[in-house]
Amino acid sequence: MTHPPPGPRATRREWIGLAVIALPCLVYAMDLTVLNLALPALSAELKPSSAQLLWIVDIYGFLVAGFLITMGTLGDRLGRRKLMLIGAAAFGLASAAAAFARSAEMLIFWRAVLGIAGATVAPSTMSLIRNMFHDEQQRRFAIGVWIASYSVGGAIGPLVGGVLLQFFHWSAVFWLAVPVMGLLLLLGPALLPEYRDRQAGRIDAASVVLSLGAVLATIYGLKQTAEHGPSLVPLGIAALGIALAITFVRRQRRLAYPLLDLALFRTPTFGAAIAAYALSCLAMMGVYIFITQYLQGVLGLTPLEAGLVTLPWGIGFVAGSLLAPKLAQRVPPLAILVWGLVAGAIGMLLLVPADGRFALPLMIASMVVMSLGMAPVFTIGNELIITAAPPQRAGAASALSETSAEFSGALGIAVFGSVGMALYRGRLAAAMPAGLPADAERAAAATLGGALAAADAAAGPAGAALQAAARAAFGDALQLTAALGTVVVIVAAVLAARIGRERVVAQGA
């Protein structure tokens, strides 16, 4: 088999350009988590209702997910750099406006605008990397930096938020994005190349509406199911989202210029990378929500201590993302996907026996092994995704990668959350101390936090018994979800290996 000649190597301009586009990616990831610590101060000043508070937190992620496919395709048509700069300007202005919000309704609106603007960042930056780095090894390292910027943003978001809130008003969490987006607007036109598909047709408005409805309805339904348990309304909304998704896919098959090019899925490399990426996101998000609650609710760590304990997770992702390109010089990319998933499965398996005095060391070891294994999957997987697609569809392909991650993360939270909490409620019901008020029992069965609050209110032997029972039940739930995550990641490894083997056979034929 002959390999194509290597492309021209990147110059200092491209590497500085990479640093410029990595900064908004970091801010984008931070915005998913940095607001959480500001909620008490924000709630005291704006006095939102419980529903409004949920929308303040969730609307950003919902609209990012909903607009990814549209923005990725729009970038291919309008121009990737142009769309990213428009999005950066909108993101900076919306951040400043959110900082001045004086009502819950205003803050929800500007968080929604931030979500739409944020949806331009991921597909535009990733597809621009393909235009900037033509040498395979350099492109992989650049994608590793891109992945690492998201990992750093997610890891330091709570810590940065805590520091800002220690000394400043809650609005400071929004001002953080303004200088970063200003820097992108200042340097982007000089350092970043422009690319657009001059043969592209007009964007189909009906497809935009269908894709947005499908993503928003499905993720909202799954999230509500995870938070409140299965019920008719959220399951119906999720079913509506799936029906819209089916309608969307059928429409794409009839369009000359589809919003989503289904032909991408016929490429074995693309299919293997998407499957590995989606399933690993599903398992990781499903397990991670239990890890964060376990650290504070069961082990009794403060939020700052819990944030410090999860730092190895982010550091592991940064290290694994940057080392993956070096590994790819010696190991075939599809083999990295498979063995990275195996390492991720081993990391999750370490959580299964996590209990007692060995719980914290095992959890830290699990996060390190898991992140070091999964980071190359994300780095190499995304590189395979954008290079398997034609150059004119790189934006759409990267948007599809990000959308699959959002969908899978929401599905993982819903499925793992439902399964884990079902076990939690069953174990807790069997060990519930007698004599507790009915409302205390209901609160304890709903969440671990509710159980601990009910235990504090009950005090005495009954309170101590409830606290011990809730913590033991939640520990069992963590172990169950870790076992389930291990199985999912192993399935992803087998699937990636099978698709990779079919690719080798097809190339040899």
N, C-alpha and C positions, 0 to 999 in steps of 0.2 A: 504494500500500500504506500503510495506517495503522499507526502505532506506538502501543503502549500508553503511557498517561501515565506519567511518571517516578514512582517510589515516593518515600516520605518519606526525607529525607536523614538520615544517621547523626549522632548527637550525640557529645559528648566521651566519654560512657560507652561507646559502641560502639568508639571508637578505642582507649581504654584496655583494653577487653576484648580487642581484636585483639592488642595487645602481650602480654597475659597468655597467650593461646593460642599466640602465635608462639614463646614461650620453650620449651614442651615439644616443639614441632616441631623446634626447633634441637637440643635434647638427644637426641631420637629419632634424628635424622640423625647426630649425633656418635657415638652408641652403635654405629653400623654400622662406624665406622673407628677410634675412639679406642683400642680394646683392642689393636689390632695391634702398636703400639709397646711394649706392656706384656708381650708374649708371652715374651721372654727372661727377664725377672725372675720372671714368673709360673711359667714352666717350671722355673726353678731351685728355687723354693720348693715347688710342689705336685707336681713330677715327674710330669706326665701322660704317658701313652703318646702315640704319634704320632696314633692314632685319636682319643683323648680331646682332644688339642689341636685337631684339626680341628673336633670338635663344640663345643668352647668358643667357637671363632670363628663357626661357621656356624649353630648352633642358634637364635640370636636372629633372624637374617634369615629362616630357614626358617619359624619359627612366626609372625613378623609377616606374611609372605606368606600362610601357610596360613589365618590367622584373619581376614584383612581383610574378606572377603565376609560372613562370619558377624557380625563386629562392626559393620559398616556397617548391616546389616539389623536387628540387635539394637538399635542406637541409634535407628532409626526407630520401633521398637516400645516400647522401654523408656523412652526419653528420651535425647536426644543429650548434653545437659549431664550428666545423671546418669551415663551410661555413661563419659563422659570423666573425670569426677571419681573414679569407682570405679577406672578404669584408672590414673589419676594416683596414687592412694593405693597401688595394687598395685605400680606402677612404683617409687615411692619406697621402699617396704618391701623389694621384691626387690633394689633397688640396694644398700641397706644390708646385706641378708643376703649378697649376693654379695661385698661388701667383707670380710665376716667368714669367707668360705669357707676351709676348711683342707684341702680335698681336691679333686681334679679332678672327682669325681662331684658334690660339692656345688655347685661353680661351674657345671657343665653344667646342673644342675637350676634354679638361680636365673637363669641366662641364658635358659633356656626360659620361665620365668615372666615375665621381662622382655619376651620376644618376644610373648607373649600379651597382656600389658598394653600394649605398644607398638602393637599392632594396633588399639587403641581410639582412638589419637591422631589418625591421619591422616583417617579418614572422619568422625570426630566434629567435629574442628576445621573441616574444609572445609565440612561441611553446616551447622554453626553460622554460618559466614560468610554463608550464604544467608539465614538468619533475621535476622542483625544488619544487613546492608547491602542495602537494597531499591532504592536508586538504582544504576542500571547502571554508571555511571562509578566511583562509590565502591566498588561490589562488585569491579570489575575491579582497582582499586588494592589493595583488601584481599587479593585472591587473589595479586596480585603480591608483597605483603609475605609472604604465606603461603609462596609458592614461594621467595622470597629467604631465609626463615628456614631452609629445608631446605638451600639452597645454602651459606649461611654455616656451618651445622652440618657439612656434609660437607667444606667447605674447611678449616675450622679444627680439625677433629677431630684430625688427626695433629699439628698444632702445639701444641694444648692438651695433648694426651697427652704430647708431648715435654717441655713445660715442667713438668707435674706430676711426671713420672717423674724429672726432674732433681733435684727437691728432696724428693719424698715416696715412700712405699711404693706398690706397684702398685695397691693397693686404692683409692687416691685417684681413679682414673678412674671408679669407681662412686659415690663420695660426691658427685661433681659434680651428679648428678641430684636428690639429696635436697632441697636448698633450693628448686630450681626447681619441683618437684612440690608442695612445701609451699606455695609462693606461689600456685600454681594452685588448690589446695584452699582457701586462705584467701580469695582474691579472686573465684574463679569463681562461687560462688553469688550474689554481689551484682552482678556485672558481665555475666554471660552469660545469655542467655535460654534457656528450656527449650522443647523441641519434641518431640512424639511423635505418631505416627499412631494416633489413637484407634480407627480402623476396621480396624487390622491384625489379622490372625489369628495363631495360634500358629506359632512357628518349627518347621519340619519337621526333626526330629532326623536323619533319614536324609540329608537334603540337606546338613546341617552335616558329617556324617561323609564324605559323598562329595566335597564341596568341599575339605575339609581333605586327604583322601587324594589327590585329583587334583593339588592344588598342591604338596604336599610331595613326592610321588613324582616328578612331572615335573621340578621344580626340582632335586631331589637327583640324579636320573638325568642331567640335562643338565650339572650341575656336575661330577659324577664323570667324565663323558665329556670335558669340557673339560680337567680336570686330568690325567687318566691315559690319554686316548685312547679310541677306540671299543672296547668289549668287550661280551660277551654280558650280563653282570649289570646294568651301569648302563643299557644300552639297553633291557633288559627292564623295569627299574623305570620308566624314562621311558614306555615303551609302556603299562605298567599305569596310570600316571598319566593318559595320554591316554584310555584306555578308561574310567577312572572319570569323567573330565571329560565324555565323551560320554553316559555314563549319567546324570550330574548334569543335563546340559542337557535330556535327554529327560524326566527327572522334573519339571523346572521347568514344562514345557509342560502337565503334567497337574494341577498344584496350583492351588488357588484363590488362595493367598497364597504365591507362590514366594519362595525365598531370593534368587534372581536374576531380575528382571523382564526377560524376553527382548524384550518389546515396546519397550524403550528402543532397541534396535538398529534398529528400523524408522524411527526419526527420523533424517533425513539429516544434520542438524547433529551429533547425538550420534555417528553413525557416522563422520563426517569427523574429528571431534575425537579419538575413540578411536583411529582408524587412524593419524592423524598422531602422536599421543602414543606409541603402542606402537612404531611403526616407528622413530621417532627415538630412543627409549630403547634399542631393540635395537642400532641402529648405534652410538650413543654409548658404551654399555657395552662393546661388542665392540672398539671402537678404543681406548678409554681404558685397558684392561688392558695393551695393548701400549705405550702412551705411558709409563705409569709404569715399566714394566720397562726401556724404552729409555733413559729418563733416567738410571737408575742403572747398568744393566748395560752399555750401549753408550757413553753419554757420560761415565760414571764419576762422576756426582754423588753426594754423600752423601744420606741420607734427608732431612735438614733442607733441603739445597739443592734437592732434587727437590720437597719440599713448597712451598718458596718459588716455584719455577718454575711450579707448578700453581695458585698463588694467583690469577693473572689469570683462570683458568677460573671460580673461584668469584666473583670480583669482577664478571666479565662477566655471570654469571647474575643477580647481585643487581641490577646496573644495568639489564639487559634486562627483568627482571621488574617493576621499578618504573617503567620508561619505557613499557612495553607499554600501560597504560591510556590514557596521553596519545596514543599512536599510534592507539589504537582510536577516539578521537574524530574522527579524520580518515580512517581507512581501515576498510573493512568487516572484521569479525572473521575471516571465512573467507579473505580476501585476506592477512591477517596470518599465518595458518597457512601458506599457500602460500609467501609470500615469505620468511617466517622459515625454512622448510625449505630453500628455495633458498640462503639465506645459510649455513645449517648445512652444506649440501652443498659450498659453496665453501670453508668452513673445513676440512672433511675433505680436500678436494682439495689444499689447501696442504701436507698431510702427504706426498703422493705423491712430490714431489721432495726431501723432507727427507733430506739426507745431507751428510757432510763438515762443513766449517766453517760451513755455513749451516743445519745441522740444528736447532740450538737456537733461532735467531731465527724460523725457519719454524714450529717447533712452538709457540712462544709466540704468534705471529700466528694460527696455526690455532686454538688454544684460545680466543683472544679473539673471533675472528670466529664460531667455532662457538657459543660460549656466548651471544654477543649475538644470534645468529640463533635459537637454540633456546629461549632464555628466554621470548620472547613466545609461542612455540608452546605451551610448558607453561602459561603464565599464561592466555592466551586460550582454549587448549584446555580447561583445567579449568573455566573459567568457562562455556564452552559446554556442557560435560558436565553440570554441576549445574543449569544453567538449562533445559536441554532436558528434564530429568527432571521429573516432577510433584513439588511440594514435599514430599509425604509419602514420596517415594522418594529424596530428596537424599542421605541417608546411604548407601543401597545404591549409588547412582550414583557417589559419590565413592570408595567402597570398590572398585568395579569399575575405576575409573580407576587407583587405586594397585595393584590386583592385576595389571592389564594391564602396568603399568610393571615390576613385579617379574618377571612371566613373561617379558616381552620382554628385560629385562636379563639374566636367566639364559640365555635362548635365544641372545642376542647373544654372551655369553661363550663358550657351548658351540660355536656355529657358527663364529664368527670365530676363536676359539681353536683349533679343530680345523683349519680351513683354513690359518691362519697358521703353526701349528706343523708342519703337513704340509710346507709350503714350506720352513720352517726346517730340518727334518730332511733334506729332499732336497738343499738347497743345502750343508748342512754335510757330509753324506755324500760329496758330490762333492769337497769341499775338505779332508776329514779328513786330517791328517798321518799318515804311516806310523809304525809302531812304538809306538803307544799301547796300553796294556793294554785288554782287552775291557771291563772294568768302567768304565774311564774313557770309552770310546767310548759306552757305554750311558748313562752319566750326562750326557755332553755332548749326546746326541741327545734326552734327556728335557726339559731346560729350559736356558735361557740361564744361570741361576745354576749349574746343574750343570756346564755347559761351562767357565765361568770358574773354578770350584773345581778341576776336572780340569786346567785349564791351569796354575793355580798349583802344583798337586802335581807336574805333569810338569816344569815349569821348562825352561830352555834353549830352543833353537830350536823344538822340538816344542811346548812350552807356548805360546810366542809365536805360532806358526802357528795353533794351535787357538784361541787367544783372538781373533786377527784374523778367522779363518774364522767363528767363532760370532757375533761382532758384526756382520759383514757379512751373514750369513744372517738374523739377527734384524732387521736394518735392512730387508732385502727383505720379510720377513714383515710388518713395520709398514706398508710402502708398499702391499703387497697388501691388507691389511685396510682401510687408508684408502680405497683405490679401491673396494673392496666396500661400505664404509660410504657412500661418495658415491653409489653406484648405489641403495642402499636408501633413502636420504633423498630422492633425486630421484623414486623410485617413490612414496614417501609424498606428495611435493608434487603429483605428477600425480593420485594418487588423491584427495587432498583437493580439488584443483581440479575434478575430475570430479564428486564428490559435491556440492560447492558449486554447480556449474552446474546439476545436476539439481534442487537445492533452489530455485534462482531460477526455473527453468522451471516447477516445480510451483506456486510462489507466483503466477506470472503467468497460470497456466491458469485 
